[in-house]
Amino acid sequence: MNNYKVTTQINLNDFTTKEVDEKAGKKLKKIRKEISKLQDIMYAEGKYSVLICLQGMDTSGKDSLIREVFKDVNARGVVVHSFKVPTELELKHDYIWRHYIALPAKGKIGVFNRTHYENVLVTRVHPEYVFGENIPSVKSLDDLNHDFYNKRMDEINNFEKHIADNGTIILKFFLNLSKEEQKNRLLRRLRLKEKNWKFSPGDLKERKLWDKYQFCYQELLNKTSNEHAPWFIIPADDKPTARLIVAKTILITLEQYNFKEPELLAKYKVEIENYKRQLESE
């Protein structure tokens, strides 16, 4: 998976948006079952949790990826959070608060569909949104400069280092979609009646800001990919292949931890045959 992992300074233009594996669907079925088994063992061990962060432009396939990759995981073993515009309560706290309280408990997989990185993406493209946070040091748009967002990225790095040190395995995926493929997917939403509900005129407004978003993504990929919380750039034009790459990355990473199921206490283990006889004699 090192082909996709961000380990050095990158230029997004150097990365392909499309890879096609004709057997992606079949391969994924096998891999997601293995992920499910590992989650069961991880839950029993109770030492680690997993945080999967998904970012990407509109229509990059985040929702369907979550559905297909985690389909076989115990429903109580995976928790998905989709972060929208901050609520009134959330705005009364710092910008990371709502993400911190949504972190997965030990033994579980948490999926953030859009993440704390929205605070250096959407708010960077639309800096006026930051005024809703009522930050004492922010008095005008001039205060929302490169230093402001670099500081936020440092804060996010510290946040991720803290939770990683306390047992959260972090994997971050940027679904790298081409502008042409986004156009095709938006047109599909308009052409298919059953998909109309997904379309918003705001999608077209955001599309006009494509280059600004690409700049912001490149900045955060370069400044927030760390060994304890790496970013992976996933070619997203072909959905089945994108799902497969993400699933393989998750599986390979979790296998490295050698999760172990706890053993039965010795005083109970020696009595196993006795317990069997008691049940069988009922």
Phi and psi in degrees as a GROMACS rama.xvg file:
@    title "Ramachandran Plot"
@    xaxis  label "Phi"
@    yaxis  label "Psi"
@TYPE xy
-65.4028  -18.0991  ASN-2
-63.9982  -24.4263  ASN-3
-106.915  -17.7196  TYR-4
-75.4519  136.215  LYS-5
-87.3556  108.873  VAL-6
-120.951  -12.9421  THR-7
-137.068  175.541  THR-8
-62.725  132.292  GLN-9
-123.195  159.924  ILE-10
-120.655  121.139  ASN-11
-58.4557  -27.7783  LEU-12
-65.2857  -17.3543  ASN-13
-83.4032  -6.1837  ASP-14
-105.918  133.684  PHE-15
-71.2601  149.718  THR-16
-100.535  -2.39001  THR-17
-139.749  123.279  LYS-18
-130.988  146.164  GLU-19
-129.82  121.345  VAL-20
-113.65  112.1  ASP-21
-63.5563  -20.8462  GLU-22
-106.028  19.735  LYS-23
-56.3761  -45.19  ALA-24
-60.5559  -45.2369  GLY-25
-65.543  -42.4972  LYS-26
-64.8597  -38.1228  LYS-27
-63.3933  -38.9239  LEU-28
-57.154  -40.0058  LYS-29
-71.5941  -43.3233  LYS-30
-66.8711  -41.5962  ILE-31
-67.7216  -25.5965  ARG-32
-68.8086  -37.0243  LYS-33
-67.7922  -37.9354  GLU-34
-62.2024  -40.5931  ILE-35
-61.0476  -43.1449  SER-36
-62.7584  -42.9584  LYS-37
-65.4606  -37.0509  LEU-38
-64.8959  -37.9911  GLN-39
-59.9494  -45.5623  ASP-40
-68.6109  -41.0934  ILE-41
-59.993  -39.5409  MET-42
-64.343  -43.3507  TYR-43
-65.246  -39.3268  ALA-44
-69.2804  -40.7364  GLU-45
70.8042  26.7371  GLY-46
-106.463  -30.1658  LYS-47
-123.165  155.955  TYR-48
-127.051  166.796  SER-49
-126.229  131.709  VAL-50
-116.129  117.31  LEU-51
-103.441  119.808  ILE-52
-107.076  126.366  CYS-53
-117.984  123.925  LEU-54
-130.072  151.543  GLN-55
172.18  161.213  GLY-56
-64.4886  162.435  MET-57
-53.0691  138.266  ASP-58
75.8558  12.343  THR-59
-73.9462  -8.87778  SER-60
99.6808  23.7862  GLY-61
-63.8078  -47.4494  LYS-62
-61.4511  -49.2067  ASP-63
-68.3038  -31.1364  SER-64
-63.9157  -45.2958  LEU-65
-59.0663  -45.868  ILE-66
-60.0838  -45.9134  ARG-67
-79.8484  -38.0234  GLU-68
-72.2931  -36.546  VAL-69
-106.281  17.5886  PHE-70
-58.4741  -34.4663  LYS-71
-96.136  -2.00923  ASP-72
-77.6802  140.257  VAL-73
-47.2692  130.86  ASN-74
-56.4729  -29.2973  ALA-75
-85.8107  -3.6723  ARG-76
-97.8979  -7.70267  GLY-77
-134.242  131.972  VAL-78
-124.058  125.816  VAL-79
-107.855  132.684  VAL-80
-122.212  125.728  HIS-81
-108.308  111.514  SER-82
-88.3036  122.079  PHE-83
-105.072  -159.804  LYS-84
-59.2798  134.103  VAL-85
-56.8659  140.564  PRO-86
-78.7343  172.889  THR-87
-60.0307  -41.8234  GLU-88
-64.0951  -44.6646  LEU-89
-63.4015  -33.8041  GLU-90
-72.0269  -13.2795  LEU-91
-85.1048  -0.809944  LYS-92
-120.283  172.387  HIS-93
-67.6037  162.598  ASP-94
-66.9352  -19.3221  TYR-95
-89.2231  -17.3025  ILE-96
-52.3767  -48.7517  TRP-97
-66.4093  -24.4639  ARG-98
-80.5652  -37.4121  HIS-99
-62.6789  -44.561  TYR-100
-73.2561  -10.5682  ILE-101
-96.8489  2.05093  ALA-102
-62.5165  147.027  LEU-103
-69.972  144.63  PRO-104
-72.4795  161.396  ALA-105
-57.548  134.901  LYS-106
95.6685  -10.1058  GLY-107
-115.646  160.881  LYS-108
-104.149  126.444  ILE-109
-109.029  135.365  GLY-110
-118.26  122.126  VAL-111
-98.8279  111.716  PHE-112
-91.753  101.149  ASN-113
69.7662  146.194  ARG-114
-140.62  -167.728  THR-115
-62.1203  -13.8722  HIS-116
-74.7353  -12.3091  TYR-117
-58.6058  -24.4654  GLU-118
-76.5836  -5.30376  ASN-119
-127.471  16.4486  VAL-120
-119.198  -78.7692  LEU-121
-59.6823  -43.605  VAL-122
-73.0151  -14.612  THR-123
-85.9772  -36.0798  ARG-124
-74.9538  -34.4766  VAL-125
-122.592  72.1289  HIS-126
-58.7571  -22.5113  PRO-127
-61.7867  -22.2092  GLU-128
-61.9964  -29.6023  TYR-129
-63.7513  -26.2389  VAL-130
-59.3881  -27.2138  PHE-131
-66.8766  -15.4994  GLY-132
-83.9384  -11.4332  GLU-133
51.9715  52.1589  ASN-134
-81.83  125.163  ILE-135
-53.7272  -36.2583  PRO-136
-81.8657  -9.1197  SER-137
-99.7175  107.003  VAL-138
-111.762  -20.1128  LYS-139
-156.173  172.154  SER-140
-60.2571  -26.3744  LEU-141
-62.882  -25.3081  ASP-142
-76.6409  -16.5241  ASP-143
-95.0358  66.4417  LEU-144
-105.53  -171.542  ASN-145
-58.9755  -39.0687  HIS-146
-61.5131  -39.562  ASP-147
-60.1161  -47.4017  PHE-148
-76.2029  -31.2406  TYR-149
-63.5612  -39.2165  ASN-150
-63.9094  -41.4144  LYS-151
-62.6174  -39.7796  ARG-152
-66.7464  -34.6213  MET-153
-64.0741  -41.3492  ASP-154
-64.2133  -39.2393  GLU-155
-66.2425  -40.6316  ILE-156
-58.7772  -43.1097  ASN-157
-66.3813  -40.1265  ASN-158
-59.5445  -46.9021  PHE-159
-69.1901  -36.0143  GLU-160
-64.4606  -40.355  LYS-161
-62.11  -48.8002  HIS-162
-72.9863  -30.6467  ILE-163
-65.5994  -41.7017  ALA-164
-63.352  -21.9782  ASP-165
-104.093  17.9336  ASN-166
104.974  10.8352  GLY-167
-97.4585  122.321  THR-168
-86.0919  119.268  ILE-169
-110.303  128.297  ILE-170
-131.645  127.756  LEU-171
-120.41  128.776  LYS-172
-121.489  124.314  PHE-173
-100.444  115.957  PHE-174
-82.9695  104.815  LEU-175
-86.4763  96.7133  ASN-176
-101.447  141.935  LEU-177
-80.7987  154.212  SER-178
-64.1949  -35.5064  LYS-179
-65.6235  -41.8652  GLU-180
-68.84  -35.7623  GLU-181
-60.9286  -42.218  GLN-182
-57.0605  -46.3937  LYS-183
-61.5384  -39.9379  ASN-184
-72.4396  -35.3449  ARG-185
-66.7505  -40.5761  LEU-186
-63.2545  -37.0694  LEU-187
-63.1533  -38.7279  ARG-188
-63.1836  -32.4367  ARG-189
-81.0506  -33.4022  LEU-190
-79.9507  -32.8414  ARG-191
-95.8974  118.295  LEU-192
-55.6953  -40.4415  LYS-193
-71.3576  -9.38341  GLU-194
-105.047  -4.7204  LYS-195
-55.7842  -35.9738  ASN-196
-62.3405  -21.9883  TRP-197
-77.4693  -17.496  LYS-198
-85.0864  142.365  PHE-199
-138.522  138.344  SER-200
-55.7756  -25.5066  PRO-201
-62.3327  -25.565  GLY-202
-60.1764  -37.9292  ASP-203
-72.0444  -36.0444  LEU-204
-64.5353  -43.3207  LYS-205
-68.2005  -32.959  GLU-206
-61.137  -33.9432  ARG-207
-66.8039  -15.913  LYS-208
-101.041  19.8095  LEU-209
-49.9036  -49.5694  TRP-210
-63.8924  -36.854  ASP-211
-64.5819  -42.4281  LYS-212
-64.1986  -41.1579  TYR-213
-62.3531  -39.2525  GLN-214
-61.788  -46.1197  PHE-215
-65.1256  -40.205  CYS-216
-62.6462  -45.3477  TYR-217
-60.6968  -41.2565  GLN-218
-60.5871  -48.7919  GLU-219
-71.8734  -33.3452  LEU-220
-62.9453  -38.45  LEU-221
-75.3173  -28.0912  ASN-222
-104.405  -8.9372  LYS-223
-130.514  16.1745  THR-224
-94.9761  114.88  SER-225
-128.761  162.998  ASN-226
-60.0945  -35.3036  GLU-227
-82.7799  -12.5357  HIS-228
-152.026  71.2877  ALA-229
-77.8579  150.951  PRO-230
-95.9031  145.383  TRP-231
-125.386  130.099  PHE-232
-95.4462  110.762  ILE-233
-104.984  120.891  ILE-234
-61.4507  121.755  PRO-235
-114.421  4.36249  ALA-236
-67.7068  -29.3778  ASP-237
-108.706  107.362  ASP-238
-60.4897  -48.0613  LYS-239
-58.0614  -40.2421  PRO-240
-70.1804  -39.3194  THR-241
-59.7934  -43.308  ALA-242
-62.7541  -41.26  ARG-243
-62.8499  -45.4591  LEU-244
-62.0323  -43.3502  ILE-245
-63.1532  -46.1838  VAL-246
-62.1557  -43.3748  ALA-247
-62.6525  -39.8343  LYS-248
-63.4573  -43.134  THR-249
-62.8553  -47.4621  ILE-250
-61.658  -49.153  LEU-251
-59.5309  -40.0468  ILE-252
-66.1896  -47.6471  THR-253
-66.2284  -33.3377  LEU-254
-62.7156  -27.2911  GLU-255
-69.4551  -16.7775  GLN-256
-87.5659  -12.0093  TYR-257
48.5997  53.6008  ASN-258
-56.7569  142.981  PHE-259
-126.481  132.116  LYS-260
-71.192  139.11  GLU-261
-67.013  147.27  PRO-262
-86.3771  151.586  GLU-263
-63.2455  140.891  LEU-264
-54.8047  142.06  LEU-265
-54.7824  -39.8226  ALA-266
-66.6617  -23.3104  LYS-267
-90.0738  -32.6568  TYR-268
-61.8419  -39.9341  LYS-269
-69.5821  -14.9984  VAL-270
-101.681  8.37815  GLU-271
-56.0689  -47.1992  ILE-272
-62.1075  -36.096  GLU-273
-66.5291  -41.4531  ASN-274
-63.3604  -39.4356  TYR-275
-60.4571  -45.3117  LYS-276
-63.341  -38.7943  ARG-277
-61.282  -42.8681  GLN-278
-71.6053  -39.9713  LEU-279
-71.0266  -21.5153  GLU-280
-89.5811  -2.58159  SER-281
